[in-house]
Amino acid sequence: MEVLVTDGDQRATLAVVRALGRAGISVAVGESRPASLAGVSRYCAKSVCYPSPADDGKNFLKFLTEESQTGQYKLLLPMTDLTMQLISSVRDSLAPRVCLPFPPAALLNRVQDKRETLLLAREVGISYPETYLSDETETLEAAAKRINYPVVIKPRFSRYCQDGHWVIGSVTYAPDAASLLATFRALHAQIPRPLVQEKIQGEGRGVFLLIWNGELKAAFCHRRLREKPPWGGVSVYCESVPLDKSLVEKSFALLRALDWQGVAMVEFKMDNRDGRPKLMEVNGRFWGSLQLAIDAGMDFPLLLYRAALGDNIPPQLDYKVGVKSRWLLGDLDHLLIRLAHSHGPNGSSMPAGSRLRACLNFLNFFESNSRSEVQRFEDIRPGWFEMKSYMRSLLGLSSRHREAVRAH
């Protein structure tokens, strides 16, 4: 083995395993159950089952420490905010045995803290949505009177440890001041000091970067074509677009100010009101649409592997434009939500177009330059694994719905 990758059920993990495996690099995949999406790939050399990071972080770290002591791994690559936080807490004990291609805990926390990111964006001159940052200059009650509704209430962290338990942050909408005050207090009790932002309508843009030793080693830009849920969420259909030098420069400046090293995605929305990009967030890890960048010729996993192990790689800025990537089952969820709902929550708008148009878009399986993210003929098992998991989930929801109906 050369690389141990955590979080085998993440689509980004599958993209990493396929990219490194094609390059002849032996990859072991870890997950808290024996089989996982990336673990069934033909490019996975070994699967390991570890204790749940969310439920048993102490023994998860004990497992990784013992696994790293075998000396078989050059690189340990956590794939989610949670596993990155946990592993960073024992960095000093792991670093002598295995390379960790991300910054220490203090810098990692700055990137994962959305409030800290926006404060720094203000310093380097990057625009972001009008935001109440819960500071000492204005009360929430005063802000609630001036903010345009609906507003988005975001947790500062996607994962937060509260009384020894990990809380998952979720985005909520508020249509008016009364709803904002009640929702803010409820979310504040879970993850302190959430952000309150105006709702921005516009196309999502992502800037993917690799920074090493203070230098920009790779950059890639994409746009979101469809999301789950449709009013704003994870990308299910996306396309590579020409390198936006202005957005890349802004993203690089922000990450340098954070002293970041490794891969990161900086997410923007193009505000329909003025056409300007507004910063949404920074993800200091591999992102869900990683496969798109790889398909377009920007092999971030291999570049990170080479940089982390000491190879002085030249900057990589060229890739294919117009390449599209589709997460099929995520896109199916997008369609089902479109068919079931005419409006988004609390005034959020649905994408333009009729339900018929949404069906026709989904059924367009032969669009040029488009590839399925998970389903691949040369590596078919992950696609079957995901489909079976999806069907089990649907059957479980149906069973719980029937039980709820009987109970009433």
C-alpha positions in Angstrom: 0.0 0.0 0.0 1.0 3.6 -0.6 -2.1 5.6 0.3 -4.8 5.2 2.9 -8.0 7.1 2.1 -10.8 7.5 4.6 -14.5 7.9 4.1 -15.0 5.2 1.4 -18.7 6.1 0.8 -17.9 9.6 -0.5 -18.0 10.1 -4.3 -14.9 12.2 -4.0 -13.1 9.2 -2.4 -14.1 7.1 -5.4 -12.7 9.7 -7.7 -9.4 9.7 -5.8 -9.1 5.9 -5.8 -9.8 5.7 -9.5 -7.3 8.5 -10.3 -4.4 7.1 -8.2 -5.2 3.5 -9.1 -4.9 4.3 -12.8 -1.5 5.8 -12.1 -0.4 2.6 -10.6 -0.5 3.8 -7.0 -1.8 1.2 -4.5 -4.7 2.7 -2.5 -6.4 1.3 0.6 -9.9 2.6 1.4 -11.3 2.9 4.9 -14.9 3.1 6.0 -16.9 2.2 9.1 -18.4 -0.8 7.4 -16.8 -3.6 5.5 -18.0 -2.6 2.0 -18.1 1.0 0.6 -18.6 2.9 -2.7 -14.9 3.4 -3.3 -13.9 0.1 -1.6 -15.6 -2.0 -4.3 -13.7 -0.2 -7.1 -11.4 -2.3 -9.2 -8.7 0.3 -8.4 -9.0 -0.3 -4.6 -6.1 -2.5 -3.5 -7.4 -3.1 0.0 -10.4 -2.2 2.2 -10.1 -1.6 5.9 -13.0 -1.2 8.4 -12.5 1.2 11.3 -14.7 2.4 14.2 -17.2 5.2 13.2 -15.4 8.6 13.3 -18.7 10.2 14.3 -19.7 7.8 17.1 -16.3 6.5 18.3 -13.7 9.1 17.4 -11.2 7.8 20.1 -11.1 4.3 18.7 -11.1 5.6 15.1 -7.9 7.5 15.9 -6.5 4.5 17.7 -7.1 2.3 14.6 -5.4 4.8 12.3 -2.4 5.2 14.6 -1.9 1.4 14.7 -2.5 1.1 11.0 0.1 3.8 10.3 2.6 2.0 12.5 2.8 -0.8 9.9 4.9 1.4 7.7 3.0 0.5 4.5 1.5 3.9 3.8 3.3 7.0 2.5 0.2 9.2 2.6 -3.0 9.4 4.8 -5.8 11.3 3.1 -8.9 12.2 5.1 -11.9 13.1 2.9 -14.4 14.9 5.1 -14.4 17.8 7.5 -15.0 15.4 10.4 -12.1 13.0 9.7 -9.8 15.9 8.9 -10.6 17.5 12.3 -10.1 14.2 14.2 -6.8 13.3 12.4 -5.5 16.8 12.9 -5.9 16.4 16.6 -3.3 13.6 16.6 -1.1 15.0 13.9 2.1 15.1 15.9 1.9 11.3 16.6 1.0 10.4 13.0 3.3 12.8 11.0 6.5 10.9 11.7 5.1 7.8 10.1 2.9 9.0 7.3 2.5 12.2 5.2 -0.6 14.3 6.0 -1.2 16.7 3.0 -3.2 19.4 4.8 -2.3 22.1 7.4 -2.2 21.8 11.2 -5.4 22.0 13.3 -5.3 25.7 13.9 -5.2 26.6 10.2 -7.7 23.8 9.4 -10.2 25.3 11.9 -9.9 28.7 10.3 -10.8 27.3 6.9 -13.7 25.3 8.3 -15.1 28.3 10.2 -17.3 30.1 7.7 -17.4 33.2 9.9 -13.6 33.4 10.0 -13.5 32.9 6.2 -15.9 35.8 5.5 -14.0 38.1 7.9 -10.8 37.4 6.0 -12.5 37.7 2.6 -13.5 41.2 3.7 -9.8 42.0 4.4 -8.7 40.9 1.0 -11.5 42.6 -0.9 -13.7 39.6 -1.9 -17.5 40.3 -2.1 -19.9 38.1 -0.3 -23.7 38.2 0.4 -24.9 40.8 2.9 -24.3 38.9 6.2 -25.0 39.3 9.9 -21.9 38.0 11.6 -23.1 38.1 15.2 -20.5 40.7 16.3 -20.7 43.3 19.0 -21.6 46.2 16.7 -25.2 45.2 16.0 -27.8 43.1 17.8 -29.6 40.3 15.9 -32.9 42.1 16.6 -31.6 45.3 14.9 -30.2 43.3 11.9 -33.6 41.4 11.6 -35.3 44.8 10.9 -33.0 45.8 8.0 -32.2 42.5 6.2 -34.0 41.6 3.0 -36.0 38.4 3.3 -35.9 35.5 2.8 -32.6 34.9 4.5 -30.3 31.9 4.8 -29.1 30.8 8.2 -25.9 28.9 7.9 -23.9 27.1 10.7 -20.4 28.3 11.2 -19.1 24.7 10.9 -20.5 21.8 8.9 -19.5 19.5 11.8 -19.2 20.7 15.4 -18.4 18.8 18.6 -20.9 19.6 21.3 -20.6 17.9 24.7 -18.7 15.0 23.2 -21.1 14.5 20.3 -20.8 15.6 16.7 -23.5 17.9 15.4 -24.2 18.1 11.7 -24.8 21.7 10.6 -27.7 22.3 8.2 -28.8 25.4 6.2 -32.2 26.9 7.1 -34.3 29.6 5.6 -36.3 32.3 7.3 -39.1 34.3 5.5 -39.5 37.0 8.2 -38.0 38.5 11.3 -39.9 36.4 13.8 -38.9 33.2 12.1 -35.3 34.4 11.9 -35.1 35.1 15.6 -36.6 31.8 16.6 -34.5 29.8 14.1 -31.3 31.6 15.0 -31.6 30.8 18.7 -32.3 27.1 18.0 -29.3 26.8 15.7 -27.1 28.8 18.1 -27.8 26.2 20.8 -26.4 23.5 18.5 -23.5 25.3 16.8 -22.7 28.8 18.3 -23.0 32.0 16.3 -24.5 30.9 12.9 -24.4 33.3 9.9 -27.4 35.1 8.6 -27.1 35.9 4.9 -29.3 37.4 2.2 -30.5 34.8 -0.4 -28.5 35.1 -3.6 -30.0 33.9 -6.8 -27.6 33.0 -9.5 -25.4 30.3 -11.1 -22.9 28.5 -8.8 -19.3 28.6 -9.7 -16.5 26.6 -8.2 -12.7 27.3 -8.2 -10.6 24.3 -7.5 -7.0 24.9 -6.4 -3.9 23.0 -5.3 -1.5 25.2 -3.3 1.9 23.8 -2.1 4.7 25.7 -0.3 2.8 29.0 -1.0 2.7 28.4 -4.8 -0.4 27.8 -7.0 0.2 24.4 -8.5 -3.2 23.8 -10.2 -6.4 25.6 -10.9 -9.8 24.6 -12.4 -13.2 26.3 -12.8 -16.6 24.8 -13.2 -20.3 25.8 -13.1 -23.2 24.1 -11.6 -26.0 23.1 -14.0 -28.3 21.3 -11.6 -28.3 20.9 -7.8 -29.9 18.8 -5.1 -32.1 20.2 -3.7 -33.0 22.3 -6.8 -33.1 25.6 -4.9 -29.5 25.2 -3.8 -27.4 22.3 -2.6 -24.8 19.9 -3.8 -24.0 19.8 -7.5 -25.5 16.9 -9.4 -24.7 18.1 -13.0 -21.8 20.4 -13.7 -19.5 21.6 -16.5 -15.9 22.7 -16.9 -15.6 26.4 -17.9 -12.7 28.5 -19.0 -10.3 29.5 -16.3 -11.6 32.7 -14.7 -8.3 34.4 -13.9 -10.0 37.0 -11.7 -11.8 34.3 -9.6 -8.6 32.3 -9.4 -6.6 35.3 -8.2 -9.2 36.1 -5.5 -9.4 32.5 -4.4 -5.6 32.2 -4.3 -5.3 35.4 -2.3 -7.9 34.2 0.2 -6.2 30.8 0.7 -2.8 32.4 1.0 -4.2 34.7 3.7 -5.3 31.5 5.5 -1.8 30.0 5.1 -3.5 27.1 3.3 -1.6 24.1 1.9 -3.2 21.4 -0.1 -6.4 21.2 -2.2 -9.4 23.4 -1.7 -12.6 24.5 -3.4 -13.7 28.1 -3.2 -17.4 28.4 -4.0 -19.1 31.5 -5.5 -22.5 32.5 -6.8 -22.9 34.9 -9.7 -25.4 37.4 -8.3 -28.2 37.9 -10.9 -28.8 41.4 -9.7 -25.3 42.8 -10.6 -23.5 39.9 -12.3 -20.8 39.9 -9.7 -19.4 36.7 -8.0 -20.2 36.5 -4.3 -18.3 34.2 -2.0 -20.3 31.3 -0.5 -17.8 29.2 1.3 -14.4 27.5 1.2 -14.0 23.7 1.5 -10.5 22.8 2.6 -10.6 19.2 1.2 -11.6 17.3 -2.0 -15.0 18.3 -3.2 -18.0 16.3 -4.5 -17.5 17.2 -8.2 -13.8 16.2 -8.2 -14.4 13.6 -11.0 -15.3 16.5 -13.4 -11.9 18.0 -13.0 -10.2 14.6 -13.5 -12.3 13.9 -16.7 -11.3 17.4 -18.0 -7.6 16.6 -17.6 -6.8 18.2 -14.2 -5.8 15.2 -12.1 -5.8 16.8 -8.6 -5.4 13.5 -6.7 -2.2 12.6 -8.6 -0.9 16.2 -8.4 -1.5 16.3 -4.6 0.2 12.9 -4.2 3.3 14.1 -6.1 3.5 17.4 -4.3 3.1 15.8 -0.9 5.9 13.3 -1.5 8.3 16.0 -2.6 8.0 16.3 -6.4 8.4 19.9 -7.5 5.5 19.9 -10.0 5.1 22.8 -12.5 1.8 24.8 -12.4 -1.1 23.1 -14.2 -3.6 25.4 -15.6 -4.8 23.8 -18.9 -7.8 21.5 -19.1 -10.7 20.7 -21.5 -13.6 23.1 -21.4 -17.2 22.0 -21.9 -16.8 18.6 -20.2 -19.8 17.7 -18.2 -20.2 15.3 -15.2 -23.4 13.9 -13.9 -24.2 12.2 -10.6 -27.1 10.1 -11.9 -28.8 9.3 -8.7 -28.4 12.8 -7.3 -29.9 14.1 -10.6 -32.8 11.7 -10.1 -33.4 13.1 -6.7 -33.3 16.6 -8.2 -36.0 15.5 -10.7 -38.2 13.9 -8.0 -38.0 17.1 -5.9 -38.9 19.2 -8.9 -42.0 17.0 -9.6 -43.1 17.0 -6.0 -42.6 20.7 -5.2 -43.6 23.8 -7.0 -41.7 26.1 -4.7 -38.6 26.0 -2.5 -38.7 26.4 1.2 -39.6 29.8 2.7 -39.7 31.7 -0.6 -36.7 30.1 -2.3 -37.2 29.8 -6.0 -37.0 26.7 -8.2 -34.9 26.7 -11.3 -36.5 28.1 -14.4 -38.4 25.8 -16.7 -41.4 23.5 -16.5 -41.6 20.1 -14.9 -41.8 18.6 -18.4 -38.6 20.3 -19.3 -37.0 18.9 -16.1 -38.1 15.4 -17.2 -36.6 15.9 -20.7 -33.4 17.2 -19.3 -33.0 14.2 -17.0 -33.8 11.8 -19.9 -31.0 13.3 -22.1 -28.5 10.5 -21.5 -26.5 11.0 -24.7 -25.4 14.6 -24.4 -22.0 15.2 -25.9 -19.0 15.6 -23.6 -21.0 14.3 -20.7 -19.9 11.4 -18.5 -21.5 9.7 -15.5 -19.7 10.4 -12.3 -20.1 7.0 -10.6 -21.3 4.6 -13.4 -18.2 3.6 -15.5 -18.0 0.6 -17.8 -14.3 0.1 -16.9 -15.2 0.1 -13.2 -18.7 -1.1 -12.9 -19.0 -2.3 -9.3 -19.3 1.2 -7.7 -22.3 1.9 -9.8 -24.1 -1.3 -8.8 -23.1 -0.7 -5.2 -24.6 2.8 -5.2 -27.8 1.7 -6.9 -28.3 -1.1 -4.4 -27.7 1.3 -1.5 -30.2 3.8 -3.1 -32.9 1.2 -3.5 -32.4 0.0 0.1 -32.8 3.6 1.2 -36.0 4.0 -0.7 -37.4 0.8 0.6 -36.5 1.9 4.2 -38.3 5.2 3.7 -41.3 3.5 2.3 -41.5 1.1 5.2 -41.1 3.9 7.8 -43.9 5.9 6.0 -46.3 2.9 6.2 -45.5 2.4 9.9 -46.2 6.1 10.5 -49.5 5.8 8.7 -50.6 2.8 10.7 -49.6 4.6 14.0 -52.1 7.3 13.2 
